[in-house]
Amino acid sequence: MNVLGGLLGLLLVFGLLAGVVLGWVSAFTLGRLRARLTKVEGALADVESELRRLRGTPPGAGAGAEAFRGPEARRPPEPAARQGPARPSARWAAAGATPTTAADGVASPPRAAAAGERPGTPRWTGRDIAGRFFMGIRDHWMVWLGGISIGLAGLFLVRYSIEQGYLGPTARVLLGMATGVGLHVLAEWLRRRMQGRYEALAALAGGASLTLYAAVLAALHLYALWSPGVVFVLLGLISLGTMLLALRHGPVLAILGILGAYAVPALLGGDAEQLLTVLIYSLIVTMASLVLMRYVYRDWLWWGTVAGALFWWWIALQAGGHTEPWLGVYLAVLAWSMLALRPRNYRLTQRITDPEAQGHWQQWLRSPGTEQGPLRISLLVLLLAQAYSIALDPQWSLGPLLWLPLPAVILLASQYNEGLRPLPWLTLALMAAGLVGSVLDWEPLYTAYIWSVVPVDAIHHDTVLATLGLLAALFSAAGLWQLQVRRDSALAASLAFMSPLVALALAHILVPEALPRWGLSALGLLAGLTLGGLAGRRLRAGATDAIAFWQIAAGHLAYSLAVVIRFDDATLTLALAVQVLSLTWLLRRFGVRHLNWLVILVLTTIVIRLTVNPWLLDYDDTAHWTLWTYGGSLVLVWLAARILDDGHGLKPWLQAASLHLLMLFLHTQMRYLLYDGDVFAARYDFLEAALNSTLWAALALLYYRRSVSAAGLSGLYRGVGQVLMLLAVGNYLWLVTAMNPLWNAVSSGAIGETPVLNALLLAYGLPVVLWGLASRFYEPDLRPFFAVLAGVALWLFVSLEIRHLWQGRLDFFDPFRDGELYTYSVVWLLMAVGTMLLGTLRSHKALYRGGLVLLALVILKIFFVDMAGLTGLLRALSFMGLGLSLLGLAFVHQYLGRRTGDTPAASSPEPGQSTP
């Protein structure tokens, strides 16, 4: 019964296939007849038009007949070029131009291809490509679905026969292969009979290729009928045949046959031990697809090929096992195939020029009008894949040559293809990132992760050092080779001289115990001296080109690596700061181009280290390291600024850095003295806050004056000054509120008992002077604010000093004495009178009104506080002083008004006002 059911199932499947084929034949026949009818009707319309023209009949006379024949007959006749299987776009592409159509329907001359544009390649935007993609799906979804269904039918047919056990292994494989060949023969027969290219036939041929792929792989994976060598040859023949047939059927066969072949191993299944064979199979399919794209190129075909090849790389990487060591070779073969097969550049030695490579990096990646853009992006993706593979497991036990094939391919190709010139440096950077990632250990900490460096085991030290040595030799030799051809290439010069230093830095990170620290440091110093000697000889010969620049840069980098390996964090910054002086001297002495950017880079590194690193790293507090680190860096940068002439563009940078280092030096020295050498103690006391307000405000004024007088970097000076002034004002308000000694016992203890000359002078007295200077010499829009702030700060400072003078300490809850209350009244009154007189003499209304506000405060205090708190003689003296002061002010104001010829009004005695 099972056998009968199986046979009926097979007959049903073949019946469905036959029905589908017959339906296609009928559809194609009907379409061909419709096309012929349209052609005949169009020719008849041309004849009638010519007859009307000869008889003198108006063009619109035959409108009724045209309407009767329907829309198909009214369609204008197709050009002769569209009557055959060839399309006009192909001939336009061959001519190197694109046809256009005028508004009146007359064909205009073809547009000539622009310079640097690949002939026949339209300049489409991303929106155009997406629109065409979705339109293709909408118009041809039946074709695609039908082809995929044919392929799946072949696969399921083979699987069904396996599950039911109807046929033996050999018969099953032969039946699957016969089905695939039969479908190919049917598709070719229909194509020849229809005398044209139909996408439905291409989909049928694609399903046939999928069936053949499935049958051959089943013979290897499921039954082991043939050896891998035989399967390799058969798969190659199938891919070659599909490629040849795609030349006849078009790109639909390519996408269904070539790219669909990537999915066959996944559909058939298997285990990790068979992945090496699958990788070889993937390479065969990829090569066939790339060869096909010599004749039928589509962007989606390229990216589909890349995606399919990388899919099996990812599967092999995740599976691990014995296939993982071959991933480097797999990626290298993929890169070679992309570079060699399409342009027939098998040795990668063809000279390829690319004008687009000289533009912006985005233009370098996209390269509109050429096919270099997809190639570059694909190579970058392969490099990222290798870097990720190295980061997961570098496989040190397999020797030093495991990951070098792909860099070798990239270096060779970039020597002859100018569009690939940036790739060697990107290759080196990504390999270095992968090697560093292999020794990083990420550990969870609450909701985040922290990382630490876990060096390579000692048993692999020799392999790591050999790998790094070969890496340095490979990239350095490639750079020197490129310099033989392009002497002015900065990329080649940097690669030649910097690659060994990258390998030295990687050795320090990966295997720090393989060599003693002094040995690695001495090696870096020796490299720096060698490069410096080469640069000196070149400079003395008068050469200041890219080679000289990169020899100088590499020599200083080697020196930096030597000091990084040898010295601790504190001394390291000072050792790096020495380079600022040496580079500045070389710039002034020889005028090497672009050397100023190297000085700015080193300068920025020093400033960032001294600003940020102490808060992130731990420093030894047993020595006064801040003195030589911050002070020494300050002196070196200041000397570098003194070397340059006033008109040099680098001098403002050095001066700005000097000013910033001065601020850092003063700040660190202040904390060093306050906290007994513990510069970065987790404390913020009253004295430090008092010093910070003064320091930040003074530096803010200095930065602002530099922004006004400096020829360059005025915006930088002004921005830093504004930040410092904001910090100073905020810190002062913190002193007035939260850290005020009147109610903060810790701050009160820092004041001491010494009258006047105490911490109040530093915390509240000096800011008065600085706010006063800001009201005269800072931002014009902020000067009124600082004038008010200076007045309030003066009043607060005097009041706190009076409180401390009478009480011996500052405590808001200590009772007030009569003498203290009287002192407040007298001093505040004198301050108010002085301010009003000064405002009157200078005709300064704001100053006069400030004194008037203080006078009102004194009046309120005398009437509401002194009247209740003072007794006896002090009460009388308070009112007497107030009355005499008011009369005196009125007299002075009237006297000054009469001398100027005005009679001041008694009701509103402000300067500048008078009564008639």
C-alpha positions in Angstrom: 0.0 0.0 0.0 2.8 2.4 0.8 4.5 1.6 -2.5 1.3 2.4 -4.4 0.8 5.6 -2.5 4.4 6.7 -3.2 4.0 6.0 -6.9 0.8 8.0 -6.9 2.6 10.8 -5.2 5.3 10.7 -7.8 2.8 10.7 -10.6 1.0 13.7 -9.0 4.2 15.7 -8.7 5.1 15.0 -12.3 1.6 15.8 -13.4 1.8 19.1 -11.7 5.1 19.8 -13.3 3.7 18.9 -16.7 0.7 21.2 -16.1 2.9 24.1 -15.2 5.0 23.6 -18.2 2.0 23.3 -20.6 0.5 26.4 -19.0 3.8 28.3 -19.6 3.8 27.0 -23.2 0.3 28.3 -23.8 1.0 31.6 -22.2 4.1 32.1 -24.2 2.3 31.2 -27.4 -0.5 33.6 -26.7 1.9 36.3 -25.9 3.8 35.7 -29.1 0.6 35.8 -31.2 -0.5 39.0 -29.4 2.9 40.6 -30.2 2.6 39.6 -33.9 -1.0 41.0 -34.0 0.2 44.3 -32.5 3.0 44.5 -35.0 0.7 43.9 -38.0 -1.8 46.5 -36.7 0.9 49.0 -36.3 2.1 48.4 -39.8 -1.4 48.8 -41.1 -1.7 52.1 -39.2 1.5 53.3 -40.9 0.1 52.3 -44.3 -3.2 54.2 -43.6 -1.3 57.2 -42.4 0.8 57.3 -45.6 -2.3 56.9 -47.8 -4.0 59.8 -46.0 -0.9 61.9 -46.5 -0.8 61.1 -50.2 -4.6 61.8 -50.7 -4.4 65.0 -48.6 -6.7 63.7 -45.9 -6.4 65.6 -42.6 -4.7 63.6 -39.9 -7.8 63.4 -37.7 -10.1 62.0 -40.4 -9.4 58.4 -39.4 -10.0 58.9 -35.7 -13.2 56.7 -35.8 -11.4 53.8 -37.3 -8.5 54.2 -34.8 -11.0 54.2 -31.9 -12.8 51.1 -33.3 -9.6 49.1 -33.4 -9.0 49.6 -29.7 -6.1 50.7 -27.5 -3.8 47.9 -28.8 -4.0 49.3 -32.4 -3.6 52.9 -31.3 -0.2 52.1 -29.7 2.7 53.5 -31.7 4.7 50.9 -33.6 7.8 49.6 -31.8 11.3 50.4 -33.2 12.8 47.8 -35.4 15.5 47.2 -32.8 12.9 45.8 -30.4 11.6 43.2 -32.7 14.3 40.7 -32.0 15.7 39.3 -28.7 18.3 42.0 -28.4 17.3 45.2 -26.5 18.2 48.7 -27.5 19.8 49.4 -24.1 22.4 46.9 -24.9 23.4 48.6 -28.1 23.4 52.0 -26.4 25.6 50.6 -23.7 28.0 49.2 -26.4 28.1 52.6 -28.0 29.0 54.2 -24.7 25.9 56.5 -24.6 22.3 56.5 -23.3 19.2 57.3 -25.5 16.9 60.1 -24.4 13.4 61.1 -25.6 12.3 64.6 -26.3 9.0 66.0 -25.1 7.3 65.5 -28.5 8.1 61.8 -28.7 11.0 62.1 -31.2 14.1 60.3 -30.2 17.0 62.7 -29.4 20.7 61.9 -29.9 22.3 59.6 -27.4 24.0 61.4 -24.4 27.7 60.9 -24.4 29.2 59.2 -21.4 30.7 61.6 -18.9 34.4 61.6 -18.1 35.3 58.8 -15.7 31.9 57.2 -16.1 31.6 53.6 -17.1 29.9 53.4 -20.4 26.3 52.3 -20.2 26.1 52.6 -16.4 23.3 55.0 -15.3 23.8 57.2 -12.3 21.0 56.0 -10.0 20.4 57.2 -6.6 19.5 54.9 -3.7 15.8 55.8 -4.1 15.9 54.9 -7.8 17.5 51.5 -7.1 14.9 50.7 -4.4 12.1 51.8 -6.6 13.3 49.5 -9.4 13.8 46.6 -7.0 10.2 46.8 -5.7 8.8 47.3 -9.2 10.7 44.2 -10.3 9.1 42.2 -7.5 5.7 43.6 -8.3 6.0 42.8 -12.1 7.8 39.5 -11.9 6.8 37.9 -8.6 5.1 35.0 -10.4 8.4 34.3 -12.3 10.5 34.3 -9.1 8.0 32.2 -7.1 7.6 29.7 -9.9 11.4 29.2 -10.3 11.9 28.8 -6.6 8.9 26.3 -6.5 10.5 24.2 -9.3 13.8 24.0 -7.3 12.0 23.1 -4.1 10.0 20.5 -5.9 13.2 18.8 -7.0 14.6 18.9 -3.5 11.5 17.6 -1.9 11.2 14.9 -4.5 14.6 13.6 -3.6 13.8 13.8 0.1 10.5 12.1 -0.3 12.1 9.2 -2.1 14.7 9.0 0.7 12.0 9.0 3.4 9.9 6.3 1.7 12.8 4.1 0.7 11.5 3.5 -2.8 14.8 3.7 -4.6 18.4 3.0 -3.7 20.9 5.7 -3.1 22.4 5.6 -6.6 19.0 5.6 -8.2 17.8 8.5 -6.1 20.8 10.6 -7.0 20.6 9.7 -10.7 16.8 10.5 -10.7 17.5 13.9 -9.2 20.2 14.6 -11.8 18.0 13.4 -14.6 15.2 15.7 -13.4 17.5 18.7 -13.3 18.9 17.9 -16.8 15.4 17.4 -18.1 14.2 20.7 -16.8 17.2 22.4 -18.4 16.6 20.7 -21.7 12.9 21.8 -21.5 13.8 25.4 -20.8 16.3 25.6 -23.6 13.8 24.0 -26.0 11.2 26.5 -25.1 13.6 29.4 -25.4 14.6 28.4 -28.9 11.0 27.7 -29.9 9.8 31.1 -28.6 12.8 32.9 -30.3 13.4 35.3 -27.5 14.4 35.8 -23.9 11.7 35.1 -21.3 12.2 35.5 -17.6 9.9 32.6 -16.8 12.1 30.3 -18.8 15.1 31.6 -16.9 13.3 30.8 -13.6 12.7 27.2 -14.9 16.4 26.8 -15.7 17.3 28.2 -12.3 15.1 25.6 -10.6 16.8 22.9 -12.7 20.3 24.0 -11.5 19.1 23.9 -7.9 17.9 20.4 -8.4 21.3 19.4 -9.8 23.1 21.0 -6.9 21.0 19.1 -4.4 21.5 15.8 -6.1 25.3 16.0 -6.2 25.5 17.2 -2.6 23.2 14.4 -1.5 25.6 11.9 -3.1 28.4 13.2 -1.0 26.8 14.1 2.4 24.0 11.5 2.6 25.3 8.5 0.8 29.1 9.0 0.3 28.7 7.6 -3.2 31.5 9.7 -4.7 34.7 11.1 -3.3 35.0 14.9 -2.6 37.2 15.2 -5.7 34.5 13.9 -7.9 31.9 16.1 -6.3 34.1 19.0 -6.6 34.4 18.5 -10.4 30.6 17.9 -10.8 29.8 21.1 -8.9 32.2 23.0 -11.0 30.6 21.6 -14.2 27.1 22.5 -12.9 28.2 26.0 -12.0 29.9 26.4 -15.4 26.9 25.2 -17.2 24.6 27.4 -15.3 26.9 30.4 -16.0 26.8 29.6 -19.7 23.0 29.2 -19.8 22.7 32.5 -17.9 24.3 34.2 -20.9 21.2 33.0 -22.9 18.5 33.4 -20.2 19.6 36.5 -18.4 20.2 37.5 -14.8 17.1 35.7 -13.4 18.9 32.4 -14.0 21.9 33.8 -12.2 20.0 34.8 -9.1 18.0 31.5 -8.9 20.8 29.2 -10.0 24.0 30.7 -8.7 22.9 32.5 -5.6 20.3 29.9 -4.8 23.1 27.3 -4.8 24.3 28.8 -1.5 21.2 27.6 0.2 21.5 24.0 -1.0 23.8 22.7 1.8 21.6 24.3 4.4 18.5 22.6 3.0 20.2 19.2 2.8 21.7 19.5 6.3 25.0 18.0 7.6 27.3 18.3 10.6 30.3 20.4 11.5 32.8 17.9 10.1 31.5 18.5 6.5 31.9 22.3 6.6 35.3 22.3 4.9 33.7 20.7 1.9 30.9 23.3 2.1 33.4 26.1 2.1 35.1 24.7 -1.0 31.6 24.4 -2.6 30.9 28.0 -1.6 34.1 29.2 -3.3 33.1 27.3 -6.5 29.7 29.0 -6.6 31.3 32.4 -5.8 33.8 32.1 -8.6 31.1 31.0 -11.1 29.0 34.0 -10.2 31.9 36.4 -10.6 32.8 35.0 -14.0 29.2 35.3 -15.0 29.2 39.0 -14.0 31.6 39.6 -16.8 28.6 39.4 -19.1 25.6 40.0 -16.9 26.3 42.4 -14.1 23.8 43.6 -11.6 24.5 45.3 -8.2 22.1 42.9 -6.5 23.9 39.9 -8.1 27.2 41.2 -6.7 25.9 41.8 -3.2 24.0 38.5 -3.2 27.2 36.7 -4.1 29.1 38.5 -1.3 26.3 37.7 1.2 26.2 34.1 0.3 29.9 33.6 0.6 30.0 35.4 4.0 27.0 33.4 5.2 29.1 30.2 5.1 32.0 32.0 6.7 29.8 32.9 9.6 28.5 29.3 9.9 32.0 27.9 9.9 33.1 30.4 12.4 30.3 29.7 14.8 30.7 25.9 14.4 34.4 26.0 15.1 36.2 22.7 14.8 38.8 21.8 12.2 37.3 24.3 9.6 38.0 27.4 11.6 41.8 27.5 10.8 40.9 27.6 7.1 38.8 30.8 7.3 41.8 33.0 6.7 42.6 31.2 3.4 38.8 31.2 2.6 38.6 35.0 2.9 41.9 35.4 0.9 40.5 33.3 -2.0 37.3 35.3 -1.9 39.3 38.6 -2.1 41.4 37.2 -5.0 38.2 36.1 -6.8 36.6 39.6 -6.5 39.8 41.3 -7.7 40.7 38.8 -10.5 37.8 37.0 -12.1 35.7 39.7 -13.5 38.4 41.8 -15.1 40.5 38.7 -16.0 43.3 40.1 -13.8 44.5 36.8 -12.5 47.9 37.9 -11.3 46.5 41.2 -10.0 49.1 43.1 -11.9 47.0 45.1 -14.3 47.3 48.9 -13.9 43.9 50.3 -13.0 43.3 54.0 -12.7 40.4 55.5 -10.9 39.7 59.3 -10.9 37.0 58.8 -8.2 39.7 57.6 -5.8 41.0 61.1 -5.4 37.9 62.5 -3.8 36.2 62.4 -0.5 36.1 59.1 1.4 32.3 58.7 0.8 32.9 59.2 -2.9 35.8 56.7 -2.6 33.4 54.1 -1.2 30.5 54.7 -3.6 32.3 55.7 -6.8 29.2 56.5 -8.8 29.4 55.5 -12.4 32.0 52.7 -11.8 32.0 49.3 -10.2 34.9 50.1 -7.9 32.7 51.2 -5.1 31.1 47.7 -4.5 34.5 46.1 -4.8 36.0 48.4 -2.1 33.2 47.9 0.3 33.3 44.1 -0.2 37.0 44.0 0.5 36.4 46.1 3.7 33.8 43.6 4.7 36.2 40.7 4.2 38.8 42.6 6.3 36.3 43.1 9.1 35.3 39.4 8.9 39.0 38.4 9.4 39.5 40.9 12.2 36.4 39.4 14.0 37.7 35.9 13.4 41.1 36.8 14.9 39.4 38.5 17.9 37.4 35.4 18.7 40.3 32.9 18.4 43.7 33.8 16.7 44.7 30.1 16.6 48.3 30.7 17.7 48.9 26.9 17.8 48.7 26.6 14.0 51.7 28.8 13.2 52.4 32.4 12.2 51.1 32.3 8.6 47.4 31.6 9.3 46.1 35.2 8.9 48.6 36.6 6.4 47.1 35.5 3.0 44.4 38.1 2.9 46.7 41.0 3.7 49.1 39.7 1.0 46.3 39.8 -1.6 45.3 43.3 -0.6 48.8 44.6 -0.7 49.5 43.1 -4.1 46.3 44.5 -5.6 46.8 48.0 -4.1 50.2 48.2 -5.8 48.6 48.3 -9.3 45.0 49.5 -8.5 45.1 53.2 -7.4 41.5 52.9 -6.2 42.7 50.5 -3.5 45.5 52.7 -2.1 43.9 53.3 1.3 43.3 49.6 1.9 46.8 48.6 3.1 46.5 50.9 6.1 42.9 49.8 6.8 44.1 46.2 6.6 46.9 46.8 9.1 44.5 48.8 11.4 41.8 46.1 11.4 44.4 43.3 11.9 45.8 45.2 14.9 42.3 45.7 16.3 41.6 42.0 15.9 44.8 41.0 17.7 44.2 43.4 20.5 40.6 42.2 20.8 41.8 38.6 21.2 43.5 39.5 24.6 40.6 41.6 26.0 38.6 40.0 28.7 35.1 41.5 29.3 33.7 40.9 32.7 30.2 41.9 33.9 30.0 44.5 36.6 26.4 45.2 37.8 24.7 46.6 34.6 27.9 47.3 32.7 31.1 45.5 31.6 34.7 46.2 32.4 37.6 44.9 30.4 41.1 43.8 31.2 44.1 42.6 29.1 45.0 38.9 29.4 48.3 38.4 27.7 48.9 35.4 25.4 50.1 32.2 27.1 53.9 31.7 27.3 53.8 28.6 25.1 52.7 30.8 22.2 55.2 33.6 22.6 57.4 32.5 19.8 54.5 32.2 17.4 53.2 35.6 18.3 56.6 37.2 17.8 57.1 35.5 14.5 53.6 36.5 13.3 54.3 40.2 14.3 57.7 40.1 12.6 56.2 38.7 9.4 53.4 41.3 9.6 55.9 44.2 10.0 58.1 42.9 7.2 55.1 42.3 4.8 53.6 45.8 5.2 56.9 47.6 5.4 58.1 45.9 2.2 54.8 46.7 0.5 55.2 50.4 1.5 58.8 50.6 0.2 57.7 48.8 -3.0 55.0 51.4 -3.6 57.5 54.2 -2.9 59.6 53.0 -5.8 56.7 53.8 -8.1 55.1 56.8 -6.3 57.8 58.8 -4.5 55.3 61.4 -3.2 52.8 58.9 -1.8 52.1 59.7 1.9 50.2 56.5 2.3 53.2 54.4 1.0 55.7 56.3 3.1 53.6 56.0 6.3 53.1 52.3 5.7 56.8 51.7 5.1 58.0 53.4 8.3 55.1 53.0 10.7 54.3 49.3 10.2 57.3 48.0 12.4 56.2 50.3 15.2 52.7 49.0 15.1 54.1 45.5 15.4 56.3 46.7 18.4 53.2 48.1 20.1 51.3 44.9 19.5 54.2 42.9 21.0 54.0 45.1 24.2 50.3 44.4 24.5 50.1 40.8 23.5 53.3 39.3 25.0 54.7 41.8 27.5 56.6 39.1 29.3 58.2 37.6 26.2 61.0 40.2 26.4 62.1 42.4 29.3 60.7 45.9 29.4 64.1 47.4 29.0 64.7 45.2 25.9 61.5 46.4 24.2 62.2 50.0 25.2 65.7 49.8 23.8 64.4 48.3 20.6 62.0 51.2 20.2 64.7 53.7 21.0 67.0 52.1 18.4 64.3 52.3 15.8 63.7 55.9 16.6 67.4 56.8 16.3 67.6 55.0 13.0 64.6 56.8 11.6 65.8 60.1 13.0 69.2 59.6 11.3 67.5 58.8 7.9 65.3 61.9 8.3 68.3 64.1 9.2 70.2 63.0 6.2 67.2 63.7 3.9 66.6 67.1 5.5 70.2 68.1 5.1 69.9 67.2 1.4 67.0 69.7 1.1 64.2 67.2 0.8 61.1 68.0 2.8 58.7 65.7 1.1 56.3 63.0 2.4 59.2 60.6 3.0 61.0 63.0 5.3 57.8 63.8 7.1 56.9 60.2 7.9 60.5 59.4 8.9 60.3 62.2 11.4 56.8 61.1 12.6 57.9 57.4 12.8 61.1 58.4 14.7 59.1 60.3 17.3 56.5 57.5 17.6 59.3 55.0 18.2 60.6 57.3 21.0 57.1 57.5 22.4 56.8 53.8 22.4 60.2 53.5 24.2 59.1 55.8 27.0 55.7 54.2 27.3 57.3 50.8 27.8 60.0 52.1 30.2 58.5 54.8 32.3 55.5 55.1 34.6 52.4 57.2 33.9 53.6 60.4 35.6 57.0 60.6 33.9 55.5 59.4 30.6 53.8 62.7 30.0 56.9 64.7 30.5 58.8 62.4 28.2 56.1 63.0 25.5 56.3 66.7 26.1 59.9 66.8 25.0 58.7 66.0 21.4 56.8 69.3 21.3 60.1 71.1 21.6 62.0 68.9 19.1 59.2 69.0 16.5 58.8 72.7 16.8 62.6 73.2 16.3 62.5 71.0 13.2 59.5 72.9 11.8 61.3 76.2 12.3 64.7 75.0 11.0 63.6 73.0 7.9 60.0 74.0 7.3 58.7 70.4 6.7 55.2 70.4 5.3 52.4 69.3 7.6 54.7 69.0 10.6 52.6 71.5 12.4 49.7 69.0 12.5 52.0 66.5 14.2 52.9 69.1 16.8 49.2 69.8 17.4 48.6 66.1 17.8 51.3 65.6 20.4 50.2 68.8 22.1 46.6 67.6 22.3 47.7 64.3 23.7 49.7 66.0 26.5 46.9 68.4 27.4 44.3 65.6 27.4 46.5 63.3 29.5 47.2 66.0 32.1 43.6 67.1 32.2 41.8 63.7 32.3 44.2 60.8 33.0 44.9 61.7 36.7 41.2 61.3 37.4 41.2 57.9 35.7 44.5 56.4 36.7 46.3 55.8 40.0 49.5 57.8 40.6 52.1 57.3 43.3 51.8 60.1 45.9 55.2 59.4 47.6 57.0 61.9 45.4 56.2 65.4 44.2 55.5 64.2 40.7 53.1 67.1 39.9 56.0 69.5 40.0 58.1 68.0 37.2 55.1 66.6 35.2 52.9 69.6 35.1 55.7 72.2 35.6 58.1 70.5 33.2 55.4 70.1 30.5 54.5 73.8 30.9 58.1 74.9 30.5 58.7 72.8 27.4 55.5 74.0 25.7 56.3 77.6 26.6 59.8 77.3 25.2 58.4 75.8 22.0 56.1 78.9 21.7 59.1 81.1 22.2 61.1 79.5 19.4 58.5 80.3 16.7 58.2 83.8 15.2 55.1 85.9 16.0 53.5 85.4 12.7 53.7 81.6 12.7 50.3 79.8 12.6 51.4 77.3 15.2 52.3 79.8 17.9 48.7 80.5 19.0 48.2 76.8 19.6 51.3 76.6 21.8 50.4 79.8 23.7 46.9 78.4 24.3 48.3 75.1 25.5 50.8 77.0 27.8 47.9 78.9 29.4 45.9 75.7 29.9 48.9 73.9 31.4 49.5 76.9 33.7 46.0 76.5 35.0 46.5 72.8 35.6 49.8 73.4 37.2 48.4 75.9 39.7 45.5 73.7 40.5 47.5 70.5 41.1 50.1 72.4 43.2 47.3 73.9 45.3 45.8 70.5 46.0 49.2 69.0 46.6 49.9 71.6 49.4 46.3 71.4 50.8 46.1 67.6 51.1 49.7 66.6 52.0 50.7 65.4 48.6 47.5 63.5 47.8 46.6 65.5 44.7 43.5 63.5 43.8 42.0 63.0 47.3 38.3 62.7 47.3 37.9 65.9 49.2 36.7 69.5 48.5 37.3 71.7 51.5 36.6 75.4 52.2 40.1 76.5 51.4 40.2 74.7 48.0 36.9 76.2 47.1 38.2 79.7 48.0 41.3 79.2 46.0 39.4 77.8 43.0 37.1 80.9 42.8 40.1 83.2 42.6 42.1 81.0 40.2 39.3 80.3 37.8 38.1 83.9 37.7 41.6 85.2 37.1 42.2 82.7 34.3 38.9 83.5 32.8 39.9 87.2 32.6 43.2 86.2 31.1 41.6 84.0 28.5 39.2 86.7 27.5 42.0 89.3 27.1 43.8 86.7 24.9 40.7 86.2 22.8 40.7 90.0 22.1 44.4 90.4 21.3 45.2 87.0 19.7 45.3 86.8 16.0 44.1 83.2 15.9 42.1 80.8 18.1 40.1 83.7 19.5 37.0 81.5 19.6 38.8 78.9 21.6 40.1 81.4 24.1 36.7 83.0 24.5 35.0 79.6 25.0 37.4 78.4 27.6 37.2 81.7 29.4 33.4 81.5 29.5 33.6 78.0 31.0 36.1 79.1 33.6 34.1 82.2 34.6 30.9 80.1 34.9 32.8 77.7 37.2 34.2 80.6 39.2 30.7 82.2 39.7 29.1 78.8 40.5 31.9 78.0 43.0 31.5 81.4 44.7 27.8 80.9 45.0 28.6 77.5 46.6 30.8 79.3 49.1 28.1 81.8 49.9 25.4 79.2 50.4 26.3 75.6 51.2 29.8 76.3 52.5 29.1 79.5 54.2 31.0 79.5 57.6 27.9 81.1 59.3 26.2 77.7 59.3 28.8 75.3 58.1 30.9 74.2 61.0 33.7 72.7 58.9 34.1 75.9 56.9 34.0 78.0 60.2 36.8 75.9 61.6 38.9 76.8 58.5 38.6 80.5 59.2 40.6 80.6 62.4 40.7 83.3 65.1 43.0 85.9 63.4 41.0 89.1 62.7 40.9 90.4 59.2 43.9 88.5 57.8 42.2 85.1 57.7 40.6 82.8 55.1 37.6 85.2 54.7 40.0 87.5 52.8 40.8 84.7 50.4 37.2 83.3 50.0 35.2 86.5 50.0 37.6 89.4 49.7 39.6 88.6 46.6 36.5 87.7 44.6 35.4 91.3 45.1 38.4 92.5 43.3 38.0 90.0 40.5 34.3 90.8 40.0 35.2 94.4 39.9 37.8 93.7 37.2 35.2 91.7 35.3 32.8 94.6 35.4 35.5 96.6 33.5 37.4 94.2 31.3 35.2 91.2 30.6 32.3 90.6 28.2 30.5 93.9 27.6 27.1 92.2 27.9 28.0 90.8 31.3 29.6 93.8 32.9 26.5 95.1 34.6 26.0 91.7 36.2 29.5 91.6 37.6 29.2 95.2 38.8 26.2 94.2 40.9 28.0 91.0 42.0 31.0 93.0 43.1 28.8 95.3 45.2 27.0 92.4 46.9 30.2 90.5 47.4 31.8 93.6 49.1 28.8 94.0 51.4 28.9 90.3 52.3 32.7 90.3 52.9 32.5 93.4 55.2 29.6 91.9 57.1 31.4 88.6 57.7 34.5 90.4 58.8 32.5 92.4 61.3 30.9 89.3 62.6 34.2 87.5 63.0 35.8 90.6 64.6 33.2 90.8 67.4 32.7 87.1 67.9 36.1 85.6 67.3 34.4 83.0 65.1 31.5 82.7 62.6 28.3 81.2 63.9 24.9 82.4 62.8 23.3 81.4 66.1 25.6 83.3 68.4 23.8 86.3 70.0 24.5 89.8 68.6 26.2 92.3 70.8 25.2 96.0 70.9 28.6 97.1 69.6 28.3 94.6 66.7 24.9 95.9 65.7 26.1 99.5 65.9 29.2 98.6 63.8 26.9 97.1 61.1 24.9 100.4 61.0 28.0 102.6 60.8 29.9 100.6 58.3 26.9 100.0 56.0 26.0 103.7 56.2 29.5 104.8 55.3 29.4 102.3 52.4 26.1 103.7 51.2 27.2 107.3 51.5 30.4 106.6 49.7 28.7 104.8 46.9 26.1 107.5 46.4 28.7 110.2 46.4 30.8 108.3 43.9 27.8 107.8 41.7 27.0 111.5 41.9 30.5 112.7 41.0 30.7 110.3 38.1 27.1 110.7 37.0 26.7 106.9 37.2 23.1 106.2 37.9 23.5 102.5 38.5 26.2 103.1 41.1 24.1 105.8 42.7 21.1 103.5 42.9 23.1 100.7 44.4 24.2 103.1 47.2 20.5 104.1 47.6 19.5 100.5 48.0 22.1 100.0 50.7 21.0 103.3 52.4 17.4 102.0 52.4 18.7 98.8 54.1 20.5 100.8 56.7 17.4 102.9 57.4 15.3 99.7 57.8 17.9 98.2 60.1 18.1 101.3 62.4 14.3 101.6 62.7 13.5 97.9 63.1 16.6 96.4 64.6 18.6 99.1 66.4 15.5 100.7 67.9 14.6 97.4 69.5 18.1 95.9 70.2 20.1 99.0 71.2 19.7 100.9 74.4 21.0 104.1 75.8 23.7 106.1 74.1 24.2 103.6 71.2 20.5 104.0 70.1 20.8 107.8 70.1 24.1 107.7 68.2 22.6 105.4 65.6 19.7 107.8 64.9 22.0 110.8 65.1 24.4 109.3 62.6 21.5 108.4 60.2 20.1 111.9 60.4 23.4 113.7 59.9 24.2 111.4 57.0 20.9 112.0 55.2 21.3 115.8 55.7 24.9 115.7 54.5 23.9 113.8 51.4 21.1 116.2 50.7 23.5 119.2 51.1 26.2 117.7 48.9 23.7 116.8 46.2 22.2 120.4 46.2 25.6 122.0 46.3 26.8 120.0 43.4 23.6 120.7 41.5 24.0 124.5 42.0 27.5 124.4 40.8 26.3 122.9 37.6 23.5 125.3 37.3 20.7 122.9 38.3 18.4 122.8 41.3 18.0 119.2 42.4 14.7 118.0 43.3 14.3 117.1 47.0 11.9 114.3 46.4 14.2 112.3 44.1 17.8 113.2 44.6 19.4 111.2 41.7 22.2 112.6 39.7 21.2 114.2 36.4 17.6 115.2 37.6 16.6 118.8 38.4 13.5 121.0 38.9 12.7 124.2 36.9 
